[in-house]
Amino acid sequence: SDLIYKYGELKMRIKNALLCGGIVLMVALCFGETDSIKASAVVEANGTDDSNAIQQELDSLGSVTLKKGETYRLEKSIVLRSNMTINAEGATIICERPIAYNIPDETDYNSLSNVTIIGGTWKSEGSGYTGSSFKFTHANDITLKNMKVRSANLLGHSFEFVACKDVFMENCDIAGLGKAESMTEEAVQLDVATSGTAPYLKSVPFITSLTKSLWNKAGCKNVTIKKCKIVGCRGVVANYTKDKDAINAIHENITLIGNNITGLNGEGVVLFNTKSAVVKNNKIRSLRKGIGDAYTVGLHITTFSKDKALKKAEFKISGNTVYGGRQAVMVYSHSGVKFGKAVIEKNKLFCKAGKDVAIHAKEQSINKIVIKSNTIKTYKDK
């Protein structure tokens, strides 16, 4: 009976793969698009643990489809490799541990490439995992779309990108679970690769013989987050570290467009040590009470790095609605290295500390400053 069951299971897998592959091929031929055709296996939820079935299809075909309306359970994390696609539109995936990560084996953003996750409600049935639900390390070409994520505790991260480039996130709904008083844990974290920010690299299942080489102080670059709703202790943060000389590590080209980003206990958005960013048409809020510290700032751009590349940094901040305590928008250098240019225009800014301090962007930190056509109002804590 065991043999018959396994034979039936194999037939079903082959049938699903051939069916999906045939549909993909038919569509591609109809539209004349026959390059890079990838078959996708449909995995049926079994009600107990679907991690092995999903991993097996990803490893064999590189693509998997989870059925709309079904609920999947992951008792193991999904290990991501290059050229993988997960289509989870309409499916629910329950996991109480890290949901997906890659095991990096080289630097220069080359450990993982061309990974796409589309759709799905990814959730915890408890208070959420206190680490990172989705983690990408030394990776490039990552696409995340239409995902609803309720899997990480507020003390963890829904998404963590360590030394990644060419990341595109669109139309995702992300929020941490539980309650926390932390001001410094963010729903979406962009990190540099150091011992302090990526300590997991020194432990199995990661390749411990490569740990030191993977701590190469690389930051993230070319990251776009668009039309997402994000809620965390902090919302979105491009992070920095004081580890040895890694304090000078920088991120490059961060783009935030059309998002709704909320920091429950800290800033809505923080861009540390960042060379150039576009922040456009977002709603950004810090819900931290009072006006007494930097955690109350809505949009906070600052550097501790002395990397001279920051002299060419440009920040374009326009069309946003920003709520903050001490400031609504702050662009400041702690290192003495001046940013190249900051344009702050056509924003609606709300600042509890007063209209005169809603924007902090001074010549001591920026070589060229353009501030115009902003609407500024005050408000009070509820």
C-alpha positions, 0 to 999 in steps of 0.5 A: 500500500505504501508503494501504491501511495508513493506511485500515486503521489508521483503521478500527481506531481508529474500531472501538475507539473505537466499541466502548469508547464503546458499552460505556460508554454501555450501562453508563451507561444500565443504571445510569441514569448518563448524565452525563459519559460519556467514550469510551475508545480502546483502543491496541494496543502496536506493540513499538517506540514507542507514544507517538504513538498514545497521545497522539493518542487522548488529544488526540482523545477525552480517554481511552485504554485500554492492553490488559491483558498488553501491553507499551508503549514510550514514546520521547516523554513524554505531554503531559497536558491537562485531562479526560484519563484513562489506564486501564492496568490490567494493562499494562506501560509502559516509558519512559526519560524523563519519562513524563507532564507538563502544560505550565502556562499559568496559576496558581491551580491552573488549568493542569490539571484532572480527570486520572486514571491507573489501573493499569499497571506503569510502568518503566525497563529501566535504572537509571531516569530521574534527573528526575521521571517524573510531573510535575504543575504548577499543577494540580487534581483529580488521581487516581492509583490502582493504579499500580506505578512503577519508572521513576525513579532514586533521585536523581529523583522518581517523582511531583512535584507543584508547586503542586497541589491536590485530589490523590488517590493510592491503592493505588500501589506506588512505588520508586526504582531504582539506588543513591544516597547522597542524603538529600534526594531523595524518591519523592513530592515536593510542591513550591512553585512557585519558581525553585529548585524548578521550574527546568524552567519556564524551558526549552522545551517550557514557555512561557518567557514565563510563567516568572516568573508561574508561579513564584508561590510557591504550595504544595500543598493537599488532598493525600491518599495512601492505602494506598500503598507508597513507597520512596525516599532519602526517602519522601514530602516536602512540600518548602520552599525558601530562595529569597528570600521563598519560604521562607514559602510553605506547604502545606495539608491533607496526609493520609497513611492506611494507607501503608507509607513508607520513607526509605532514606537520610533520613526516611520522611516530612517535612512542611515548612512545612505547615498541618495534616496527618493521619497515620494508620495508616501504617508509616513508617521511616527506614533511615538508620544512627545517631542523629546528625541529623534525617535519621534521624527517622521522621516529621519535621514542621517549619517555616521559614516565618513565615506566621501561618496556621501558628498554626492548623495542626493535626497528628493523628498516630495509629495509626502504626508509626514507626521513627526514629533521633534521634526517631521523631516530631518536630514543631518550628518553626525560625521562631518561629511556633508550630503550633496543635495536635499530637495524637500518640496510639496510635502504636507508636514505635521510637527508636534514641536511647531511649524518652525522646526518641522524641517531640519535641513541645514548647511552644516549637513548638506551642501545644497538645500532646496525647501519650497512649497511645503504645507506645515501644520502642528498637531497634538498627541491623542 
